[in-house]
Amino acid sequence: MKYEIQFLASAAKEFNSLPKDVKTRVAKALDGLEVNPRPPGVRKLRGHKRLYRIRVGSYRVVYEIDDDAKVILVTRIRHRREVYR
């Protein structure tokens, strides 16, 4: 019952431009989402039906869950001071 992780083109670009150590931690967090898309510490974004965010150090991963298709769509990966703008 694993979920498939997909990226918006902009999120893939953000992921690739992360510092190497942060990229490793984000990749590990995304691997965890495949098994449990709502891990402890996940927050649902207010004003959005299907958007969630997880913390990875000072970075935030914003994603959408489609339970029917078993897909997680990563929409943004940014530093916490710029992710919600």
Phi, psi and omega in degrees: 000041179282147175269148176266135180262127176234153180242141163293154180303320181293323179290323178296320178296316179297319180298314182293336181268000179291153172300150188304316182294321179291319180301319179298315180293321179294318179299320179296319179295320179293323176299322178294327180293333179301324182271316182227097184290350178233070182287168175301137179094354179289145177235138174276134180282133180292140178086001179231137182288318189237016181264136178230164175219146173236153178266137171226090186063233179273001182258156178235138175250117180256131184212163180243140181250128173245097184293328181294315182269356182057049181234138172247121180254111179281123184256331181207144171222105183216167174295149187300331182285346181239357188291328187265004182282000000 
